[in-house]
Amino acid sequence: MSPEIIFALSLILRMAIAAAFVVSASVITERSGPVIGALVATLPISAGPSYVFLALDHDAGFIAQGALASLPVNAATIFLGLTYATLAQRHSLLVSAGAAVAVWLGLASLVRLFHWSLLAGIAANVVTFAVCVPLLERYRHVRMPLITRRWYDIPLRAALVATLVATVVTTSNWVGPTVSGIIALFPIVFTSLMLILHPRIGGAPTAAVIANGAWGLMGFGLAIAVLHVAALRLGSASALSLALFTCISWNLGLWWQGRRKRVRL
């Protein structure tokens, strides 16, 4: 086969794998309520496959530099969540999700203008979480109503994440590690949850899922920092494994802590 056909088949396979991860996670989110759903949604089910595919095409230095750019973008995702959760209480999907994505795009564009160090990226996350998490607290405790899935749900989610993976893979050589790291962290899972859940169950319950995701995004930011530090020292494969372990361990810890609080009550 020609190199073009091999690349096309490889790209389609990568898109399909990533889409399967996101669709599975979003279905679990719908059935588990806002707390467990948020913990699942903040696992690296979108960015993870993107970084794995980047690692197949680039060296560890590329991955380390991409992670360095992804770290402050994680803070932008928190602001996306706060914007949506605030507006969704009284406004339509178009206004709430549109404004949230616009905020993310604006902040991501600002991130691209600066040369970030690891310390600066961590500081951006710490300050952002300190400001946004208390503001999101009021939106977390909403009962999740019964959800009836429609025929276009799974194709929509699959199309969103497949498009993201295709964009990251095909443009990485051209845009470089910084922009690739920013694109890889586009909040596909949060955005798909907004698009699917808001028209069906309303803004407040959907906002509860997003608001509960703030604590999970803390662990996601820590995982990105681990990926950056470990990539050059241990190689891409080990660094990605450590980052995944960090994220899963953090979310399991949050689940255990929440379970202990419920038992005490």
Disulfide bonds with the S-S distance in Angstrom:
none
